[in-house]
Amino acid sequence: RLISLNWLLALAERGGVLPRRQDLPEEAFLSSAQLRRIEQSARLGFNSAGSGEAFERFIKEPSPSSFLGFIASFFGRKRN
């Protein structure tokens, strides 16, 4: 289980001390729904960043391959 960064920041702001993992309250942990939202947001941000890079490449070097890269970035191609 992953610990929430928001919970850790709030603990630090209060001047708290991090307890043992088994002593943490349930709200200190990310739920599976929260983790899915974080993942989806990260993927969207990554895809839009990839689109911007592909567009810049296409503008600098107009070629069939750069055009296809730009188009593919809109369809959410998988990146390794």
PDB file of N, CA, C and O in Angstrom:
ATOM      1  N   ARG A   1       0.850  -1.196   0.000  1.00  0.00           N
ATOM      2  CA  ARG A   1       0.000   0.000   0.000  1.00  0.00           C
ATOM      3  C   ARG A   1       0.880   1.238   0.000  1.00  0.00           C
ATOM      4  O   ARG A   1       1.915   1.292   0.665  1.00  0.00           O
ATOM      5  N   LEU A   2       0.450   2.211  -0.748  1.00  0.00           N
ATOM      6  CA  LEU A   2       1.203   3.450  -0.864  1.00  0.00           C
ATOM      7  C   LEU A   2       0.671   4.504   0.103  1.00  0.00           C
ATOM      8  O   LEU A   2      -0.531   4.587   0.354  1.00  0.00           O
ATOM      9  N   ILE A   3       1.579   5.300   0.633  1.00  0.00           N
ATOM     10  CA  ILE A   3       1.207   6.366   1.556  1.00  0.00           C
ATOM     11  C   ILE A   3       0.942   7.634   0.755  1.00  0.00           C
ATOM     12  O   ILE A   3       1.677   7.953  -0.180  1.00  0.00           O
ATOM     13  N   SER A   4      -0.096   8.344   1.119  1.00  0.00           N
ATOM     14  CA  SER A   4      -0.494   9.574   0.436  1.00  0.00           C
ATOM     15  C   SER A   4       0.497  10.700   0.709  1.00  0.00           C
ATOM     16  O   SER A   4       0.837  10.982   1.858  1.00  0.00           O
ATOM     17  N   LEU A   5       0.952  11.336  -0.361  1.00  0.00           N
ATOM     18  CA  LEU A   5       1.850  12.480  -0.210  1.00  0.00           C
ATOM     19  C   LEU A   5       1.123  13.630   0.485  1.00  0.00           C
ATOM     20  O   LEU A   5       1.723  14.337   1.295  1.00  0.00           O
ATOM     21  N   ASN A   6      -0.146  13.824   0.182  1.00  0.00           N
ATOM     22  CA  ASN A   6      -0.922  14.877   0.852  1.00  0.00           C
ATOM     23  C   ASN A   6      -0.968  14.653   2.362  1.00  0.00           C
ATOM     24  O   ASN A   6      -0.855  15.597   3.144  1.00  0.00           O
ATOM     25  N   TRP A   7      -1.134  13.399   2.761  1.00  0.00           N
ATOM     26  CA  TRP A   7      -1.172  13.095   4.192  1.00  0.00           C
ATOM     27  C   TRP A   7       0.185  13.386   4.828  1.00  0.00           C
ATOM     28  O   TRP A   7       0.256  13.943   5.923  1.00  0.00           O
ATOM     29  N   LEU A   8       1.267  13.004   4.133  1.00  0.00           N
ATOM     30  CA  LEU A   8       2.610  13.264   4.657  1.00  0.00           C
ATOM     31  C   LEU A   8       2.888  14.765   4.780  1.00  0.00           C
ATOM     32  O   LEU A   8       3.476  15.209   5.767  1.00  0.00           O
ATOM     33  N   LEU A   9       2.466  15.546   3.779  1.00  0.00           N
ATOM     34  CA  LEU A   9       2.670  16.993   3.836  1.00  0.00           C
ATOM     35  C   LEU A   9       1.895  17.619   4.989  1.00  0.00           C
ATOM     36  O   LEU A   9       2.403  18.496   5.688  1.00  0.00           O
ATOM     37  N   ALA A  10       0.653  17.157   5.180  1.00  0.00           N
ATOM     38  CA  ALA A  10      -0.151  17.681   6.290  1.00  0.00           C
ATOM     39  C   ALA A  10       0.500  17.325   7.632  1.00  0.00           C
ATOM     40  O   ALA A  10       0.504  18.140   8.555  1.00  0.00           O
ATOM     41  N   LEU A  11       1.040  16.131   7.738  1.00  0.00           N
ATOM     42  CA  LEU A  11       1.727  15.723   8.957  1.00  0.00           C
ATOM     43  C   LEU A  11       2.936  16.620   9.214  1.00  0.00           C
ATOM     44  O   LEU A  11       3.177  17.040  10.346  1.00  0.00           O
ATOM     45  N   ALA A  12       3.694  16.910   8.158  1.00  0.00           N
ATOM     46  CA  ALA A  12       4.873  17.775   8.296  1.00  0.00           C
ATOM     47  C   ALA A  12       4.488  19.194   8.693  1.00  0.00           C
ATOM     48  O   ALA A  12       5.167  19.817   9.509  1.00  0.00           O
ATOM     49  N   GLU A  13       3.400  19.709   8.117  1.00  0.00           N
ATOM     50  CA  GLU A  13       2.938  21.065   8.449  1.00  0.00           C
ATOM     51  C   GLU A  13       2.527  21.176   9.915  1.00  0.00           C
ATOM     52  O   GLU A  13       2.703  22.218  10.547  1.00  0.00           O
ATOM     53  N   ARG A  14       1.978  20.087  10.441  1.00  0.00           N
ATOM     54  CA  ARG A  14       1.587  20.080  11.861  1.00  0.00           C
ATOM     55  C   ARG A  14       2.784  19.842  12.770  1.00  0.00           C
ATOM     56  O   ARG A  14       2.665  19.920  13.993  1.00  0.00           O
ATOM     57  N   GLY A  15       3.937  19.553  12.174  1.00  0.00           N
ATOM     58  CA  GLY A  15       5.120  19.257  12.980  1.00  0.00           C
ATOM     59  C   GLY A  15       5.094  17.860  13.552  1.00  0.00           C
ATOM     60  O   GLY A  15       5.788  17.565  14.525  1.00  0.00           O
ATOM     61  N   GLY A  16       4.288  16.991  12.944  1.00  0.00           N
ATOM     62  CA  GLY A  16       4.153  15.629  13.445  1.00  0.00           C
ATOM     63  C   GLY A  16       5.352  14.760  13.114  1.00  0.00           C
ATOM     64  O   GLY A  16       6.206  15.125  12.306  1.00  0.00           O
ATOM     65  N   VAL A  17       5.394  13.636  13.740  1.00  0.00           N
ATOM     66  CA  VAL A  17       6.453  12.649  13.521  1.00  0.00           C
ATOM     67  C   VAL A  17       5.812  11.440  12.838  1.00  0.00           C
ATOM     68  O   VAL A  17       4.723  11.010  13.217  1.00  0.00           O
ATOM     69  N   LEU A  18       6.483  10.908  11.850  1.00  0.00           N
ATOM     70  CA  LEU A  18       5.952   9.771  11.109  1.00  0.00           C
ATOM     71  C   LEU A  18       5.967   8.524  11.992  1.00  0.00           C
ATOM     72  O   LEU A  18       7.030   8.071  12.417  1.00  0.00           O
ATOM     73  N   PRO A  19       4.782   7.971  12.267  1.00  0.00           N
ATOM     74  CA  PRO A  19       4.730   6.759  13.099  1.00  0.00           C
ATOM     75  C   PRO A  19       5.116   5.519  12.277  1.00  0.00           C
ATOM     76  O   PRO A  19       5.333   5.595  11.067  1.00  0.00           O
ATOM     77  N   ARG A  20       5.191   4.399  12.961  1.00  0.00           N
ATOM     78  CA  ARG A  20       5.449   3.140  12.259  1.00  0.00           C
ATOM     79  C   ARG A  20       4.314   2.881  11.272  1.00  0.00           C
ATOM     80  O   ARG A  20       3.179   3.310  11.483  1.00  0.00           O
ATOM     81  N   ARG A  21       4.636   2.183  10.208  1.00  0.00           N
ATOM     82  CA  ARG A  21       3.645   1.927   9.161  1.00  0.00           C
ATOM     83  C   ARG A  21       2.386   1.263   9.730  1.00  0.00           C
ATOM     84  O   ARG A  21       1.274   1.645   9.365  1.00  0.00           O
ATOM     85  N   GLN A  22       2.540   0.308  10.590  1.00  0.00           N
ATOM     86  CA  GLN A  22       1.381  -0.392  11.147  1.00  0.00           C
ATOM     87  C   GLN A  22       0.547   0.490  12.075  1.00  0.00           C
ATOM     88  O   GLN A  22      -0.584   0.138  12.410  1.00  0.00           O
ATOM     89  N   ASP A  23       1.102   1.646  12.496  1.00  0.00           N
ATOM     90  CA  ASP A  23       0.372   2.565  13.361  1.00  0.00           C
ATOM     91  C   ASP A  23      -0.280   3.713  12.590  1.00  0.00           C
ATOM     92  O   ASP A  23      -0.942   4.564  13.185  1.00  0.00           O
ATOM     93  N   LEU A  24      -0.096   3.739  11.273  1.00  0.00           N
ATOM     94  CA  LEU A  24      -0.676   4.821  10.476  1.00  0.00           C
ATOM     95  C   LEU A  24      -2.192   4.680  10.400  1.00  0.00           C
ATOM     96  O   LEU A  24      -2.704   3.561  10.360  1.00  0.00           O
ATOM     97  N   PRO A  25      -2.923   5.804  10.378  1.00  0.00           N
ATOM     98  CA  PRO A  25      -4.375   5.732  10.204  1.00  0.00           C
ATOM     99  C   PRO A  25      -4.712   5.356   8.762  1.00  0.00           C
ATOM    100  O   PRO A  25      -3.888   5.519   7.862  1.00  0.00           O
ATOM    101  N   GLU A  26      -5.889   4.867   8.556  1.00  0.00           N
ATOM    102  CA  GLU A  26      -6.312   4.421   7.223  1.00  0.00           C
ATOM    103  C   GLU A  26      -6.230   5.550   6.189  1.00  0.00           C
ATOM    104  O   GLU A  26      -5.899   5.299   5.030  1.00  0.00           O
ATOM    105  N   GLU A  27      -6.529   6.793   6.599  1.00  0.00           N
ATOM    106  CA  GLU A  27      -6.502   7.918   5.644  1.00  0.00           C
ATOM    107  C   GLU A  27      -5.093   8.264   5.175  1.00  0.00           C
ATOM    108  O   GLU A  27      -4.936   9.074   4.261  1.00  0.00           O
ATOM    109  N   ALA A  28      -4.069   7.673   5.777  1.00  0.00           N
ATOM    110  CA  ALA A  28      -2.693   7.907   5.342  1.00  0.00           C
ATOM    111  C   ALA A  28      -2.368   7.145   4.056  1.00  0.00           C
ATOM    112  O   ALA A  28      -1.382   7.451   3.385  1.00  0.00           O
ATOM    113  N   PHE A  29      -3.183   6.166   3.717  1.00  0.00           N
ATOM    114  CA  PHE A  29      -2.916   5.319   2.560  1.00  0.00           C
ATOM    115  C   PHE A  29      -3.784   5.717   1.370  1.00  0.00           C
ATOM    116  O   PHE A  29      -4.912   6.185   1.525  1.00  0.00           O
ATOM    117  N   LEU A  30      -3.222   5.516   0.175  1.00  0.00           N
ATOM    118  CA  LEU A  30      -3.987   5.757  -1.051  1.00  0.00           C
ATOM    119  C   LEU A  30      -4.926   4.585  -1.291  1.00  0.00           C
ATOM    120  O   LEU A  30      -4.545   3.426  -1.125  1.00  0.00           O
ATOM    121  N   SER A  31      -6.145   4.896  -1.679  1.00  0.00           N
ATOM    122  CA  SER A  31      -7.076   3.832  -2.058  1.00  0.00           C
ATOM    123  C   SER A  31      -6.796   3.439  -3.509  1.00  0.00           C
ATOM    124  O   SER A  31      -6.096   4.155  -4.224  1.00  0.00           O
ATOM    125  N   SER A  32      -7.332   2.329  -3.931  1.00  0.00           N
ATOM    126  CA  SER A  32      -7.134   1.897  -5.321  1.00  0.00           C
ATOM    127  C   SER A  32      -7.780   2.895  -6.296  1.00  0.00           C
ATOM    128  O   SER A  32      -7.263   3.110  -7.392  1.00  0.00           O
ATOM    129  N   ALA A  33      -8.902   3.501  -5.902  1.00  0.00           N
ATOM    130  CA  ALA A  33      -9.552   4.503  -6.761  1.00  0.00           C
ATOM    131  C   ALA A  33      -8.667   5.750  -6.911  1.00  0.00           C
ATOM    132  O   ALA A  33      -8.549   6.305  -8.003  1.00  0.00           O
ATOM    133  N   GLN A  34      -8.052   6.182  -5.811  1.00  0.00           N
ATOM    134  CA  GLN A  34      -7.161   7.341  -5.876  1.00  0.00           C
ATOM    135  C   GLN A  34      -5.954   7.034  -6.761  1.00  0.00           C
ATOM    136  O   GLN A  34      -5.524   7.876  -7.549  1.00  0.00           O
ATOM    137  N   LEU A  35      -5.420   5.843  -6.628  1.00  0.00           N
ATOM    138  CA  LEU A  35      -4.262   5.456  -7.424  1.00  0.00           C
ATOM    139  C   LEU A  35      -4.613   5.406  -8.907  1.00  0.00           C
ATOM    140  O   LEU A  35      -3.808   5.819  -9.742  1.00  0.00           O
ATOM    141  N   ARG A  36      -5.795   4.911  -9.247  1.00  0.00           N
ATOM    142  CA  ARG A  36      -6.239   4.894 -10.653  1.00  0.00           C
ATOM    143  C   ARG A  36      -6.359   6.310 -11.199  1.00  0.00           C
ATOM    144  O   ARG A  36      -5.965   6.567 -12.336  1.00  0.00           O
ATOM    145  N   ARG A  37      -6.906   7.245 -10.394  1.00  0.00           N
ATOM    146  CA  ARG A  37      -7.025   8.643 -10.841  1.00  0.00           C
ATOM    147  C   ARG A  37      -5.651   9.262 -11.073  1.00  0.00           C
ATOM    148  O   ARG A  37      -5.448   9.988 -12.046  1.00  0.00           O
ATOM    149  N   ILE A  38      -4.716   8.975 -10.184  1.00  0.00           N
ATOM    150  CA  ILE A  38      -3.353   9.492 -10.343  1.00  0.00           C
ATOM    151  C   ILE A  38      -2.734   8.944 -11.624  1.00  0.00           C
ATOM    152  O   ILE A  38      -2.103   9.682 -12.380  1.00  0.00           O
ATOM    153  N   GLU A  39      -2.916   7.650 -11.863  1.00  0.00           N
ATOM    154  CA  GLU A  39      -2.360   7.030 -13.069  1.00  0.00           C
ATOM    155  C   GLU A  39      -2.973   7.638 -14.326  1.00  0.00           C
ATOM    156  O   GLU A  39      -2.253   7.948 -15.276  1.00  0.00           O
ATOM    157  N   GLN A  40      -4.291   7.812 -14.342  1.00  0.00           N
ATOM    158  CA  GLN A  40      -4.961   8.388 -15.512  1.00  0.00           C
ATOM    159  C   GLN A  40      -4.484   9.810 -15.767  1.00  0.00           C
ATOM    160  O   GLN A  40      -4.247  10.185 -16.915  1.00  0.00           O
ATOM    161  N   SER A  41      -4.340  10.595 -14.726  1.00  0.00           N
ATOM    162  CA  SER A  41      -3.851  11.966 -14.880  1.00  0.00           C
ATOM    163  C   SER A  41      -2.428  11.982 -15.411  1.00  0.00           C
ATOM    164  O   SER A  41      -2.082  12.801 -16.263  1.00  0.00           O
ATOM    165  N   ALA A  42      -1.614  11.081 -14.909  1.00  0.00           N
ATOM    166  CA  ALA A  42      -0.225  11.018 -15.375  1.00  0.00           C
ATOM    167  C   ALA A  42      -0.173  10.617 -16.840  1.00  0.00           C
ATOM    168  O   ALA A  42       0.613  11.169 -17.610  1.00  0.00           O
ATOM    169  N   ARG A  43      -1.004   9.659 -17.229  1.00  0.00           N
ATOM    170  CA  ARG A  43      -1.027   9.247 -18.644  1.00  0.00           C
ATOM    171  C   ARG A  43      -1.498  10.381 -19.541  1.00  0.00           C
ATOM    172  O   ARG A  43      -0.932  10.598 -20.612  1.00  0.00           O
ATOM    173  N   LEU A  44      -2.527  11.108 -19.118  1.00  0.00           N
ATOM    174  CA  LEU A  44      -3.010  12.229 -19.925  1.00  0.00           C
ATOM    175  C   LEU A  44      -1.934  13.292 -20.068  1.00  0.00           C
ATOM    176  O   LEU A  44      -1.725  13.825 -21.158  1.00  0.00           O
ATOM    177  N   GLY A  45      -1.256  13.600 -18.981  1.00  0.00           N
ATOM    178  CA  GLY A  45      -0.182  14.581 -19.036  1.00  0.00           C
ATOM    179  C   GLY A  45       0.952  14.129 -19.927  1.00  0.00           C
ATOM    180  O   GLY A  45       1.530  14.931 -20.660  1.00  0.00           O
ATOM    181  N   PHE A  46       1.276  12.836 -19.868  1.00  0.00           N
ATOM    182  CA  PHE A  46       2.349  12.290 -20.694  1.00  0.00           C
ATOM    183  C   PHE A  46       1.951  12.336 -22.161  1.00  0.00           C
ATOM    184  O   PHE A  46       2.762  12.704 -23.012  1.00  0.00           O
ATOM    185  N   ASN A  47       0.711  11.967 -22.466  1.00  0.00           N
ATOM    186  CA  ASN A  47       0.257  11.978 -23.861  1.00  0.00           C
ATOM    187  C   ASN A  47       0.234  13.384 -24.429  1.00  0.00           C
ATOM    188  O   ASN A  47       0.636  13.587 -25.575  1.00  0.00           O
ATOM    189  N   SER A  48      -0.230  14.370 -23.652  1.00  0.00           N
ATOM    190  CA  SER A  48      -0.273  15.732 -24.172  1.00  0.00           C
ATOM    191  C   SER A  48       1.131  16.302 -24.311  1.00  0.00           C
ATOM    192  O   SER A  48       1.387  17.090 -25.221  1.00  0.00           O
ATOM    193  N   ALA A  49       2.048  15.917 -23.421  1.00  0.00           N
ATOM    194  CA  ALA A  49       3.440  16.357 -23.567  1.00  0.00           C
ATOM    195  C   ALA A  49       4.035  15.750 -24.825  1.00  0.00           C
ATOM    196  O   ALA A  49       4.773  16.419 -25.547  1.00  0.00           O
ATOM    197  N   GLY A  50       3.722  14.493 -25.094  1.00  0.00           N
ATOM    198  CA  GLY A  50       4.206  13.834 -26.308  1.00  0.00           C
ATOM    199  C   GLY A  50       3.656  14.486 -27.557  1.00  0.00           C
ATOM    200  O   GLY A  50       4.355  14.573 -28.566  1.00  0.00           O
ATOM    201  N   SER A  51       2.406  14.951 -27.509  1.00  0.00           N
ATOM    202  CA  SER A  51       1.804  15.632 -28.655  1.00  0.00           C
ATOM    203  C   SER A  51       2.533  16.938 -28.944  1.00  0.00           C
ATOM    204  O   SER A  51       2.786  17.272 -30.102  1.00  0.00           O
ATOM    205  N   GLY A  52       2.866  17.671 -27.893  1.00  0.00           N
ATOM    206  CA  GLY A  52       3.591  18.935 -28.067  1.00  0.00           C
ATOM    207  C   GLY A  52       4.957  18.717 -28.677  1.00  0.00           C
ATOM    208  O   GLY A  52       5.376  19.461 -29.564  1.00  0.00           O
ATOM    209  N   GLU A  53       5.657  17.692 -28.200  1.00  0.00           N
ATOM    210  CA  GLU A  53       6.973  17.375 -28.758  1.00  0.00           C
ATOM    211  C   GLU A  53       6.858  16.958 -30.214  1.00  0.00           C
ATOM    212  O   GLU A  53       7.661  17.375 -31.048  1.00  0.00           O
ATOM    213  N   ALA A  54       5.863  16.135 -30.522  1.00  0.00           N
ATOM    214  CA  ALA A  54       5.671  15.686 -31.898  1.00  0.00           C
ATOM    215  C   ALA A  54       5.335  16.863 -32.812  1.00  0.00           C
ATOM    216  O   ALA A  54       5.805  16.915 -33.948  1.00  0.00           O
ATOM    217  N   PHE A  55       4.526  17.807 -32.329  1.00  0.00           N
ATOM    218  CA  PHE A  55       4.178  18.977 -33.129  1.00  0.00           C
ATOM    219  C   PHE A  55       5.410  19.834 -33.409  1.00  0.00           C
ATOM    220  O   PHE A  55       5.605  20.289 -34.536  1.00  0.00           O
ATOM    221  N   GLU A  56       6.239  20.057 -32.394  1.00  0.00           N
ATOM    222  CA  GLU A  56       7.463  20.838 -32.579  1.00  0.00           C
ATOM    223  C   GLU A  56       8.391  20.168 -33.584  1.00  0.00           C
ATOM    224  O   GLU A  56       8.987  20.836 -34.429  1.00  0.00           O
ATOM    225  N   ARG A  57       8.512  18.847 -33.492  1.00  0.00           N
ATOM    226  CA  ARG A  57       9.339  18.101 -34.436  1.00  0.00           C
ATOM    227  C   ARG A  57       8.804  18.264 -35.861  1.00  0.00           C
ATOM    228  O   ARG A  57       9.574  18.436 -36.806  1.00  0.00           O
ATOM    229  N   PHE A  58       7.483  18.208 -36.001  1.00  0.00           N
ATOM    230  CA  PHE A  58       6.870  18.340 -37.315  1.00  0.00           C
ATOM    231  C   PHE A  58       7.105  19.736 -37.896  1.00  0.00           C
ATOM    232  O   PHE A  58       7.375  19.869 -39.090  1.00  0.00           O
ATOM    233  N   ILE A  59       7.006  20.768 -37.071  1.00  0.00           N
ATOM    234  CA  ILE A  59       7.220  22.143 -37.535  1.00  0.00           C
ATOM    235  C   ILE A  59       8.678  22.347 -37.962  1.00  0.00           C
ATOM    236  O   ILE A  59       8.945  22.977 -38.986  1.00  0.00           O
ATOM    237  N   LYS A  60       9.617  21.814 -37.178  1.00  0.00           N
ATOM    238  CA  LYS A  60      11.041  21.989 -37.488  1.00  0.00           C
ATOM    239  C   LYS A  60      11.466  21.188 -38.711  1.00  0.00           C
ATOM    240  O   LYS A  60      12.238  21.672 -39.539  1.00  0.00           O
ATOM    241  N   GLU A  61      10.962  19.966 -38.825  1.00  0.00           N
ATOM    242  CA  GLU A  61      11.348  19.078 -39.922  1.00  0.00           C
ATOM    243  C   GLU A  61      10.108  18.459 -40.543  1.00  0.00           C
ATOM    244  O   GLU A  61       9.777  17.315 -40.236  1.00  0.00           O
ATOM    245  N   PRO A  62       9.410  19.194 -41.417  1.00  0.00           N
ATOM    246  CA  PRO A  62       8.205  18.618 -42.032  1.00  0.00           C
ATOM    247  C   PRO A  62       8.572  17.426 -42.915  1.00  0.00           C
ATOM    248  O   PRO A  62       9.166  17.587 -43.981  1.00  0.00           O
ATOM    249  N   SER A  63       8.216  16.258 -42.466  1.00  0.00           N
ATOM    250  CA  SER A  63       8.471  15.037 -43.226  1.00  0.00           C
ATOM    251  C   SER A  63       7.319  14.073 -42.971  1.00  0.00           C
ATOM    252  O   SER A  63       6.567  14.247 -42.012  1.00  0.00           O
ATOM    253  N   PRO A  64       7.176  13.069 -43.812  1.00  0.00           N
ATOM    254  CA  PRO A  64       6.097  12.102 -43.580  1.00  0.00           C
ATOM    255  C   PRO A  64       6.201  11.425 -42.207  1.00  0.00           C
ATOM    256  O   PRO A  64       5.187  11.205 -41.544  1.00  0.00           O
ATOM    257  N   SER A  65       7.423  11.096 -41.784  1.00  0.00           N
ATOM    258  CA  SER A  65       7.544  10.406 -40.491  1.00  0.00           C
ATOM    259  C   SER A  65       7.204  11.332 -39.320  1.00  0.00           C
ATOM    260  O   SER A  65       6.589  10.889 -38.350  1.00  0.00           O
ATOM    261  N   SER A  66       7.594  12.618 -39.393  1.00  0.00           N
ATOM    262  CA  SER A  66       7.249  13.533 -38.304  1.00  0.00           C
ATOM    263  C   SER A  66       5.746  13.818 -38.300  1.00  0.00           C
ATOM    264  O   SER A  66       5.153  13.998 -37.236  1.00  0.00           O
ATOM    265  N   PHE A  67       5.132  13.860 -39.476  1.00  0.00           N
ATOM    266  CA  PHE A  67       3.681  14.051 -39.554  1.00  0.00           C
ATOM    267  C   PHE A  67       2.958  12.857 -38.937  1.00  0.00           C
ATOM    268  O   PHE A  67       2.007  13.031 -38.175  1.00  0.00           O
ATOM    269  N   LEU A  68       3.408  11.644 -39.266  1.00  0.00           N
ATOM    270  CA  LEU A  68       2.781  10.449 -38.695  1.00  0.00           C
ATOM    271  C   LEU A  68       2.983  10.390 -37.182  1.00  0.00           C
ATOM    272  O   LEU A  68       2.091   9.954 -36.454  1.00  0.00           O
ATOM    273  N   GLY A  69       4.149  10.825 -36.704  1.00  0.00           N
ATOM    274  CA  GLY A  69       4.386  10.878 -35.265  1.00  0.00           C
ATOM    275  C   GLY A  69       3.435  11.838 -34.579  1.00  0.00           C
ATOM    276  O   GLY A  69       2.924  11.550 -33.497  1.00  0.00           O
ATOM    277  N   PHE A  70       3.198  12.979 -35.210  1.00  0.00           N
ATOM    278  CA  PHE A  70       2.264  13.967 -34.666  1.00  0.00           C
ATOM    279  C   PHE A  70       0.845  13.408 -34.615  1.00  0.00           C
ATOM    280  O   PHE A  70       0.157  13.555 -33.605  1.00  0.00           O
ATOM    281  N   ILE A  71       0.406  12.772 -35.693  1.00  0.00           N
ATOM    282  CA  ILE A  71      -0.946  12.187 -35.744  1.00  0.00           C
ATOM    283  C   ILE A  71      -1.060  11.055 -34.707  1.00  0.00           C
ATOM    284  O   ILE A  71      -2.060  10.974 -33.994  1.00  0.00           O
ATOM    285  N   ALA A  72      -0.053  10.192 -34.618  1.00  0.00           N
ATOM    286  CA  ALA A  72      -0.100   9.059 -33.682  1.00  0.00           C
ATOM    287  C   ALA A  72      -0.179   9.536 -32.237  1.00  0.00           C
ATOM    288  O   ALA A  72      -0.769   8.858 -31.396  1.00  0.00           O
ATOM    289  N   SER A  73       0.411  10.700 -31.934  1.00  0.00           N
ATOM    290  CA  SER A  73       0.389  11.196 -30.557  1.00  0.00           C
ATOM    291  C   SER A  73      -1.032  11.524 -30.103  1.00  0.00           C
ATOM    292  O   SER A  73      -1.319  11.485 -28.906  1.00  0.00           O
ATOM    293  N   PHE A  74      -1.918  11.844 -31.034  1.00  0.00           N
ATOM    294  CA  PHE A  74      -3.307  12.137 -30.666  1.00  0.00           C
ATOM    295  C   PHE A  74      -4.114  10.882 -30.377  1.00  0.00           C
ATOM    296  O   PHE A  74      -5.165  10.951 -29.739  1.00  0.00           O
ATOM    297  N   PHE A  75      -3.633   9.744 -30.840  1.00  0.00           N
ATOM    298  CA  PHE A  75      -4.368   8.512 -30.635  1.00  0.00           C
ATOM    299  C   PHE A  75      -3.842   7.712 -29.455  1.00  0.00           C
ATOM    300  O   PHE A  75      -4.179   6.539 -29.291  1.00  0.00           O
ATOM    301  N   GLY A  76      -3.017   8.346 -28.636  1.00  0.00           N
ATOM    302  CA  GLY A  76      -2.565   7.719 -27.392  1.00  0.00           C
ATOM    303  C   GLY A  76      -1.735   6.470 -27.605  1.00  0.00           C
ATOM    304  O   GLY A  76      -1.907   5.476 -26.899  1.00  0.00           O
ATOM    305  N   ARG A  77      -0.838   6.515 -28.570  1.00  0.00           N
ATOM    306  CA  ARG A  77      -0.012   5.330 -28.795  1.00  0.00           C
ATOM    307  C   ARG A  77       0.760   4.994 -27.530  1.00  0.00           C
ATOM    308  O   ARG A  77       1.044   5.867 -26.710  1.00  0.00           O
ATOM    309  N   LYS A  78       1.090   3.736 -27.385  1.00  0.00           N
ATOM    310  CA  LYS A  78       1.833   3.291 -26.205  1.00  0.00           C
ATOM    311  C   LYS A  78       3.280   3.709 -26.353  1.00  0.00           C
ATOM    312  O   LYS A  78       3.857   3.652 -27.439  1.00  0.00           O
ATOM    313  N   ARG A  79       3.854   4.131 -25.238  1.00  0.00           N
ATOM    314  CA  ARG A  79       5.274   4.493 -25.200  1.00  0.00           C
ATOM    315  C   ARG A  79       5.959   3.585 -24.198  1.00  0.00           C
ATOM    316  O   ARG A  79       5.398   3.249 -23.155  1.00  0.00           O
ATOM    317  N   ASN A  80       7.178   3.193 -24.529  1.00  0.00           N
ATOM    318  CA  ASN A  80       7.934   2.329 -23.618  1.00  0.00           C
ATOM    319  C   ASN A  80       8.672   3.124 -22.602  1.00  0.00           C
ATOM    320  O   ASN A  80       9.361   2.556 -21.755  1.00  0.00           O
TER     321      ASN A  80
END
